[in-house]
């Protein structure tokens, strides 16, 4: 099965080992499986004082989630970013699904005699 999403990891003046990249890609794959409307994940890792800052962005059909996290290592910072993106995507997804259900319940079909 072909992947319907892309994962882009930028490292600005920072070395990221393959293990961290693999974890990021695997986690993004899980999120894409749960939220099929997302087609692109983009994470940028930069050095921020004594730690690392990770900016994350998930985009797709009517979907746009972005966040930032700072930690002492790039792996935990990326995990924090992906956790926050997951919460944002869940909120957007639930709004779409449950808004339709609430609307349907608000105006029930009329009975015909």
N, C-alpha and C positions, 0 to 999 in steps of 0.2 A: 504494500500500500504506500503510495507516495505521500510525503509529508505536505500538509497544507499550510504550514507556518514556517517562518524563518526566525533564526536567533542570531543576533549580531552582538558581539562583545568587543567593545573598544577599550584599549588600555593606553592611556595617555601618560607617557614617561614612567610606566609601571610594568613590571614583569608579573604575569599571571601564569601559574603553572597549569598544566593540562588537566590535572585533577579538578581544579576549581572550574575550569571551562566545561568539563564533562558534567559536573554537578549542576551547573547553570543550565546547560542544554537539556539535561534530563528533566529538571524541574520545569522548565519552560514547555517541554513536550507534554508533561502531565497537565499543566494549566491549559494548553491548547486542546488537549483531549476533553477536558471538562468544559471549556468555553470555546466552542468551535468558531465563534464569530471573530476571535482574535487571529490575525494572520502574521503579525510581526512583533517580536520582542527585541528591544534594544537596550543594552546595559553599557554604561560608560564608567570605567574605574579610573580614578585619579588619586594622587597622593594629597592628603589634607592634613597638614601639620604633622602630628605624631601618628596619625592613622590613615585610613583610606576612605574615600567617599565614593559611593556608587549611586549613579543616577539611572533610574529605570523608566522605560516607556513601553507600554503595550498598546498597539493600535489594531483596528480592524473595522468591520462593518458597524457603523454607528457606535464605536467603542474607542475610548481614549482614556488611558490611565497612566499617570506618571507620579513618581515619588523619588525620594532621596534618603539615603542612610549613611551614617558614618560609624566605623568600627576600627579596631586596632589591626585587623587582618581583612583582606578582600573577601574571603569566603563568608564569614559571618555578616559582613555588610551586604553582600549579594543576597544572602538568605533573608535578611530583614527587608530588603527591597522587594523581593519576590513574595514574601508574606503580605506586605502592604498592597502590592498589586493584586494579589489573590483576593484580599478583602474588598478592594475597590471593584474588581470584576464581579464578585459575588453580589455586591450591592446593586450594580448596574443590571446584572442579569435578573436578579429577583424583582427589581422594579419593573422590568419589561414583562416578565411572566405574570406577576401578581397584579399589575395594573390592568392587564387584559381581563383577568378573572374578576377583579373587583368591578370593573365596568360591566361585565356580563351579568353579575349578580345585582348590580344597581338597577338595571332595566331588564327585568325578566320578561320573557315572551308572553304576550297576551293570550289568554285562553279563548278558544273559539267554541261557540256553542253549537 
